[in-house]
Amino acid sequence: MPRTRIDGGLRVAFLAPLALLGLLAGAAQAEPASGELSHQVSAVVPRLPAPGFELEDVDGKKHSLSGYAGKVVVVNFWAVWCLPCRQEMPSFERLRQILKDDPFEVIAVNQAETSDTVAPFLQGLDPRPTFPVLLDLEMAVASQWGVTALPATYIVDKKGRLAYRALGGRQFDHPEVVEVIRRLVAE
């Protein structure tokens, strides 16, 4: 597949269509009348093992999904250029704070952007993320997970299985989502 160098990072040639798909998915999933994000997540039946990965965060520290074994983990695939991704990002930190005493973590996996692009965006968020933000520069992890549009979010149970998914922007600190996660924590 042809590759081009953009922003100091490698992006595959299909990035532009992925951006369009992300915008369309986000537009389809958001509630258009109010501009508010949906809070619906879909169960994955049967629960399948989540593909493992190891990626560096914006500071160069390595993280692996297996390092969060025994926790419920929200894995969000996103990009700075994706409007629904930008809209939902603060809700992940609020969710993390709500569940701070539970075996729970949020991991944001950025698609094909360097830390020079991602870090300034994160600094401008309120609340600012305290969860790991990883860089999937070649979108290899997104490919393993079958991501075809952004944002794409998966909730992994404590046994490392895909339990829920959401395509398009969501309000992840909504009480219904919090309840879904608390049920997974209790399993």
N, C-alpha and C positions, 0 to 999 in steps of 0.2 A: 504494500500500500504506500503511495507517495506520502512523504512527510515534509513539513515546512517548519522553519524556526520562527517562533513568535514570542515576544516578551522573554527571551532568554530560555524558554522551555520548549520541549518538543510537543507538537500537537499533530494529531493525525488529520488527514485531509477531510474527514467527514465532520469536523468540529462545527462548521457553520450549519449543516443540517441538524446536528444535535442541538445547537442553540435554538433553532426554529422549533424543533420538537419540544424542547423544554418550555419555551414560551407558550406554545399551543397547549401543552399538558397543564401548565400552570393556569392558563386562562380557562381551560375546561373545568378545572377542579375548584377554582376560587368561586366564591359566591358573588356574581357580578353586580347585583343591585346595591350591596352595601360596601363592597370592596374588602370585606372581611374574608379571612381564610377559612376553609372548611376545617373540621376536626375529625372527620371520618377516617378510620383505618380499616383495612381488609384483612381478615384472617387468612393465613397460608395453610391450606389443608391438602395433604398431610404436611406436617412440619418437616422440612428438609434441612439437612446440615448446612449451615452458613459457610460459604467458601472462606477459607483462612486467608490472611494477608499480613504483610509487614511493610509499613511505609514510614517515612520520616515526617515529623511535624514541621511547622514553620520555623522552628529553632534548630532543626537537624537531629532531634532525638527520635529514635526508632520506637514504633509501637506495633504490636501485633494483636490481632483479634484474640488469639489464644491467651494473651496476657490478662484478659478480662473474664476468664473462665469462672463460672459460679455467679456471674452478675447478669442482669438483664441489660442489654446494650442496644441503644438506638444508633443505627449507622445511617448517616445522611450523606448522599452524593449531591454535590452542589457546585456552583461556579459564581464568581463575582458578577459576571455579566447577566446572570439569570434573575430577572425581577422577582418571581415567586420565591426563589432561594433567599434573596435579600430580605424579603418580607417576613419569612418564617424564622430566620436565624435567631433573632432575640428570644423567641419562644423556647428554643432549646436550652438556653441558659436559665430561663425562669423554671422550666421543667426540672433541670438538674438541681436547682436550689430547693424546689418542692420535695424532691426525693433524695436529698443529700444524706439522709441517715439510713438509706436502703442500699442493698447491693445492686447498684445501678450506675450506668455511665452513658454519656453521649459521645459519639465520635463523628466528626464532620470530615468527609473525604472530598477535598477540592479536586476538580477536574481540569488538568492540563494548564494550570496557572502556577507561576513561581511564587515564592515567599515575598518577593518584591511587589507583587500585585496583591496577594492575599493579606499580608500583615497590615498595611494601611487601612484596608477595608475593615478588618477586625477591630482595629483601634477606634474606629468611629462608631462602633455599635454600642447601644445602651439597652440592656446591660452588656458589658464586654464579656465574651466567652472565656470561661475558665476550663472548658473541656478541650481534649486534644483536637486540633485541626491538622489533618494529614494532607500530604500532597501526592496525588496520583497523576504524576506528570505525563505519563503516556497512556493514561486511562485503562491500564491493564486490569486493575482491580474492578473497575466499573464493568469491564467486559466480562470478567469472571462471574460477576453478580447479575449479569444480564440487563444492565441499565441501558435503556434506550432513550430516555428523556430525563430532563432535570426540572425540579428536584425529584429525587427518588429516595425514599426513606424506608428502612427495614427495622423491625424490632426483633431482636434475637433473644431467645429465652436463656435461662441459666444453664441449659444443657448444650448451648451452641447451635440451636435450631432456629430457622426463620419462622417466626410466629405470626407476624403482621407485616403489612407493607402499605405504603401510601405513595401514590404518584401525583405530583403536583403539590403546590404549597398548602401547608397545614398550620394550624395553631396548636402546637404540641403541648402547651401548658393548659389546654382546655380540660375541665374536670373529667370528661368522658375518657380522654386519652390517659390521664393520670390514673384513672380507675383500671383501665386495661393493663397498664404497666404494674400497678400494685397487685393485680391478680396474678401476673406472671411472677412477680417477686415472691408471692405466697406459695407458688407451686413447689 
